[in-house]
């Protein structure tokens, strides 16, 4: 078997993850995440300026100045050529019409493209369902991997690697929200669940090769089998992930503002999912196996 000692540096892999995770966790404790109106409740108004060169800048301060102090504009996001999405606390249709009247003057013609209002009760319900979905997915994946590989160490290691990816993604978005204004919305939840699936998919490929090599070489040390299995699957994992990463990178750079943070979330998930399947999940299995052997020796003595 080809051999390269990946597992010799397993604590380095854990340290790299800690360097990425700890700032995000600190930001989560201090700042939390910046929820969109999908979770907090509020109103969203999307408008389009008919003029190719609107007389006011499409930014929060300029639009707030035009609208006045009666309604707080929480954020303004461009959604296309001369289009803007205004987010604000829940408003009535009358208030919405007043905003359009204020934005629409002889020098500026504004068209309404979309108007949505989400109540705080619906936002709270959506948040609870999101947490429930993550819990159900986690339990289901753990039980499935445990059953397929007939060992708890594979199931638990896969779920820990999956949580690693989730924490990295949520922590980074806490930092993005603090410094770049990124909001957590339903699209972010979609990206989070996709990340969980991507992470486990790649992890199972590595685990399956470990199981196959164990059957072929039952006399080899488990660490040696894991090193060889990683070497055999690493190029496949990288090649597979790079096609996804390149596509997502193009979406981040060239996609519209409405899907930019969704693309960023998927990009982060693809990168950390590729990393964790090889450098988190597999080392965790080795750590678990070494712990089991130490326990057996203690019982034997």
C-alpha positions as CSV (number, residue, x, y, z in Angstrom):
1,X,0.0,0.0,0.0
2,X,1.1,3.5,-0.7
3,X,1.8,5.3,2.5
4,X,2.1,8.9,3.6
5,X,1.7,9.8,7.3
6,X,-1.2,12.2,7.3
7,X,-2.3,11.2,10.8
8,X,1.1,12.2,12.2
9,X,-0.1,15.8,11.9
10,X,-3.6,15.3,13.1
11,X,-3.2,17.8,16.0
12,X,-2.1,20.4,13.5
13,X,-5.3,19.9,11.6
14,X,-7.3,20.4,14.8
15,X,-5.3,23.5,15.5
16,X,-6.0,25.0,12.1
17,X,-9.7,24.4,12.7
18,X,-9.5,26.0,16.1
19,X,-7.8,29.1,14.6
20,X,-10.8,29.5,12.2
21,X,-13.5,28.5,14.7
22,X,-12.5,30.5,17.8
23,X,-12.9,34.0,16.3
24,X,-16.3,33.0,15.0
25,X,-17.4,31.6,18.3
26,X,-16.3,34.8,20.1
27,X,-18.2,36.9,17.6
28,X,-21.3,34.7,18.0
29,X,-21.2,35.2,21.8
30,X,-20.6,38.9,21.5
31,X,-22.6,39.9,18.4
32,X,-24.6,36.8,17.5
33,X,-25.7,36.7,13.8
34,X,-27.6,39.4,11.9
35,X,-31.0,37.9,11.2
36,X,-33.1,39.0,8.3
37,X,-36.8,39.8,8.4
38,X,-37.4,36.1,7.6
39,X,-36.6,35.5,11.3
40,X,-37.3,38.8,13.1
41,X,-40.4,39.9,11.2
42,X,-40.6,43.1,9.1
43,X,-41.3,44.4,5.7
44,X,-39.4,44.2,2.4
45,X,-39.9,46.6,-0.4
46,X,-38.2,46.1,-3.8
47,X,-38.3,49.1,-6.1
48,X,-36.8,50.0,-9.5
49,X,-35.8,53.4,-10.7
50,X,-37.0,54.0,-14.3
51,X,-34.1,56.4,-15.1
52,X,-30.9,54.9,-16.1
53,X,-29.2,57.4,-13.8
54,X,-31.3,58.0,-10.7
55,X,-30.8,61.3,-9.0
56,X,-30.3,59.8,-5.6
57,X,-27.7,57.2,-4.6
58,X,-29.1,53.7,-4.0
59,X,-27.8,53.5,-0.4
60,X,-29.5,53.5,3.0
61,X,-28.5,57.0,4.1
62,X,-29.7,58.7,0.9
63,X,-33.0,56.8,0.9
64,X,-33.6,57.3,4.6
65,X,-33.1,61.1,4.1
66,X,-35.8,61.1,1.4
67,X,-38.2,58.9,3.4
68,X,-37.8,60.8,6.6
69,X,-37.9,59.6,10.2
70,X,-41.4,58.0,10.3
71,X,-40.1,54.7,9.0
72,X,-36.6,53.3,9.8
73,X,-34.8,51.8,6.7
74,X,-32.8,49.0,8.2
75,X,-30.9,48.1,5.1
76,X,-30.8,48.8,1.4
77,X,-29.5,46.2,-1.0
78,X,-29.1,46.6,-4.8
79,X,-30.8,43.7,-6.7
80,X,-30.1,44.7,-10.3
81,X,-29.7,47.6,-12.6
82,X,-31.2,50.6,-10.7
83,X,-33.1,48.2,-8.4
84,X,-33.0,48.3,-4.6
85,X,-34.4,46.1,-1.8
86,X,-35.5,48.1,1.3
87,X,-35.8,46.3,4.6
88,X,-37.6,47.9,7.5
89,X,-39.8,47.1,10.5
90,X,-43.3,45.9,9.7
91,X,-45.3,48.6,7.9
92,X,-48.8,48.9,6.5
93,X,-49.8,49.3,2.9
94,X,-50.5,53.0,3.6
95,X,-47.0,53.5,4.9
96,X,-45.6,51.6,1.9
97,X,-47.5,53.9,-0.5
98,X,-46.3,56.9,1.4
99,X,-42.7,55.7,1.0
100,X,-43.2,55.2,-2.8
101,X,-44.7,58.7,-3.0
102,X,-41.7,60.2,-1.3
103,X,-39.3,58.3,-3.5
104,X,-41.3,59.2,-6.6
105,X,-41.0,62.9,-7.7
106,X,-40.8,64.8,-11.0
107,X,-37.1,63.9,-11.2
108,X,-37.5,60.3,-10.1
109,X,-39.9,57.6,-11.3
110,X,-40.0,54.6,-9.0
111,X,-41.8,51.3,-9.7
112,X,-42.8,48.8,-7.0
113,X,-41.5,45.3,-7.9
114,X,-42.3,43.5,-4.6
115,X,-43.7,44.1,-1.2
116,X,-43.7,41.5,1.6
117,X,-44.4,41.6,5.3
118,X,-43.4,38.8,7.7
119,X,-44.9,38.9,11.2
120,X,-42.7,38.2,14.2
121,X,-44.7,35.0,15.1
122,X,-44.0,33.5,11.6
123,X,-40.3,34.5,11.9
124,X,-40.0,32.7,15.3
125,X,-41.8,29.7,13.9
126,X,-39.4,29.6,11.0
127,X,-36.4,29.8,13.3
128,X,-37.7,26.9,15.4
129,X,-38.3,24.8,12.3
130,X,-34.8,25.5,11.1
131,X,-33.3,24.3,14.4
132,X,-35.5,21.2,14.3
133,X,-34.4,20.5,10.7
134,X,-30.8,20.6,11.7
135,X,-31.3,18.3,14.7
136,X,-33.3,15.8,12.6
137,X,-30.7,15.8,9.8
138,X,-27.9,15.3,12.4
139,X,-29.5,12.4,14.1
140,X,-30.5,10.7,10.9
141,X,-27.0,11.0,9.4
142,X,-25.4,9.7,12.6
143,X,-27.6,6.7,12.7
144,X,-27.2,6.0,9.0
145,X,-23.4,6.1,9.1
146,X,-23.3,4.1,12.3
147,X,-25.5,1.4,10.8
148,X,-23.6,1.3,7.4
149,X,-20.1,1.0,9.1
150,X,-21.2,-1.0,12.1
151,X,-19.3,1.2,14.5
152,X,-20.2,4.2,16.6
153,X,-16.8,5.8,16.0
154,X,-17.7,6.4,12.3
155,X,-21.1,7.8,13.0
156,X,-19.9,10.1,15.8
157,X,-16.8,11.2,13.9
158,X,-19.0,12.1,10.8
159,X,-21.4,14.1,12.9
160,X,-18.6,15.9,14.7
161,X,-17.0,16.8,11.3
162,X,-20.5,18.0,10.2
163,X,-20.8,20.2,13.3
164,X,-17.3,21.5,12.6
165,X,-18.5,22.7,9.2
166,X,-21.7,24.2,10.7
167,X,-19.8,26.1,13.4
168,X,-17.2,27.4,10.8
169,X,-20.0,28.7,8.5
170,X,-22.2,30.2,11.3
171,X,-19.1,31.8,13.0
172,X,-17.9,33.3,9.8
173,X,-21.3,34.8,9.0
174,X,-21.4,36.3,12.5
175,X,-18.2,38.1,11.5
176,X,-19.5,38.9,8.1
177,X,-22.6,40.4,9.7
178,X,-20.6,42.5,12.1
179,X,-18.2,43.9,9.6
180,X,-19.9,43.5,6.2
181,X,-23.6,43.6,7.0
182,X,-24.4,40.0,5.9
183,X,-27.8,38.8,7.0
184,X,-28.9,35.3,7.9
185,X,-32.0,34.4,6.0
186,X,-33.8,31.4,4.5
187,X,-31.2,31.1,1.8
188,X,-28.5,30.8,4.4
189,X,-30.5,28.0,6.0
190,X,-30.5,26.3,2.6
191,X,-26.8,26.7,2.3
192,X,-26.2,25.4,5.8
193,X,-28.2,22.2,5.2
194,X,-26.5,21.8,1.8
195,X,-23.1,22.1,3.6
196,X,-24.1,19.3,6.0
197,X,-25.0,17.1,3.1
198,X,-21.8,17.9,1.2
199,X,-19.6,17.3,4.3
200,X,-21.1,13.9,5.1
201,X,-21.1,12.8,1.4
202,X,-17.3,13.4,1.2
203,X,-16.7,11.9,4.6
204,X,-18.5,8.6,3.7
205,X,-16.2,8.3,0.6
206,X,-13.2,8.4,2.9
207,X,-14.7,6.0,5.5
208,X,-15.7,3.6,2.8
209,X,-12.1,3.4,1.5
210,X,-10.9,2.9,5.1
211,X,-13.3,0.0,5.5
212,X,-12.3,-1.5,2.2
213,X,-8.6,-1.3,2.9
214,X,-9.1,-2.8,6.4
215,X,-10.6,-5.9,4.7
216,X,-7.8,-6.1,2.2
217,X,-5.0,-5.6,4.8
218,X,-6.3,-6.8,8.2
219,X,-2.8,-7.1,9.7
220,X,-1.9,-3.5,9.1
221,X,-2.1,-0.9,11.9
222,X,-5.3,1.2,11.7
223,X,-3.4,4.4,11.4
224,X,-1.5,3.1,8.3
225,X,-4.8,2.0,6.7
226,X,-6.3,5.5,7.3
227,X,-3.2,7.2,5.8
228,X,-3.3,5.0,2.7
229,X,-7.1,5.5,2.3
230,X,-6.7,9.3,2.5
231,X,-4.0,9.3,-0.1
232,X,-6.2,7.2,-2.4
233,X,-9.2,9.5,-2.1
234,X,-7.6,12.9,-1.7
235,X,-7.2,13.7,-5.4
236,X,-10.7,12.6,-6.1
237,X,-12.1,14.8,-3.3
238,X,-10.1,17.8,-4.4
239,X,-11.0,17.4,-8.1
240,X,-14.7,17.0,-7.3
241,X,-14.7,20.0,-4.9
242,X,-12.8,22.3,-7.2
243,X,-15.5,22.1,-9.9
244,X,-18.0,23.3,-7.3
245,X,-15.7,25.9,-5.7
246,X,-14.9,27.5,-9.1
247,X,-18.5,27.7,-10.0
248,X,-19.4,29.3,-6.6
249,X,-16.5,31.7,-6.8
250,X,-17.8,32.9,-10.1
251,X,-21.3,33.4,-8.6
252,X,-19.8,35.3,-5.7
253,X,-17.8,37.6,-8.0
254,X,-20.3,38.1,-10.8
255,X,-23.7,37.1,-9.3
256,X,-26.3,39.6,-8.3
257,X,-26.4,41.0,-4.7
258,X,-29.6,39.1,-4.0
259,X,-27.7,35.7,-4.1
260,X,-24.2,36.9,-3.2
261,X,-24.3,35.9,0.4
262,X,-26.0,32.7,-0.4
263,X,-23.1,31.9,-2.8
264,X,-20.6,32.9,-0.2
265,X,-22.2,30.5,2.3
266,X,-22.1,27.7,-0.2
267,X,-18.5,28.5,-1.0
268,X,-17.5,28.4,2.6
269,X,-19.4,25.2,3.1
270,X,-17.7,23.5,0.1
271,X,-14.3,24.5,1.2
272,X,-14.7,23.5,4.9
273,X,-16.6,20.3,3.9
274,X,-13.8,19.2,1.7
275,X,-11.3,19.9,4.5
276,X,-13.2,18.3,7.3
277,X,-13.9,15.0,5.5
278,X,-10.1,14.3,5.2
279,X,-8.5,16.3,8.0
280,X,-11.2,16.3,10.7
281,X,-13.4,13.2,10.3
282,X,-10.6,10.7,9.6
283,X,-8.3,12.0,12.4
284,X,-11.2,11.7,14.8
285,X,-11.7,8.1,13.9
286,X,-8.0,7.5,14.6
287,X,-8.2,9.3,17.9
288,X,-11.3,7.2,18.8
289,X,-9.6,3.9,17.8
290,X,-6.5,4.8,19.8
291,X,-8.7,5.5,22.8
292,X,-10.5,2.2,22.4
293,X,-7.1,0.3,22.3
294,X,-5.9,2.1,25.5
295,X,-9.1,1.1,27.3
296,X,-8.8,-2.5,26.2
297,X,-5.2,-2.5,27.6
298,X,-6.3,-1.1,30.9
299,X,-9.0,-3.7,31.2
300,X,-6.6,-6.5,30.2
301,X,-4.2,-5.4,33.0
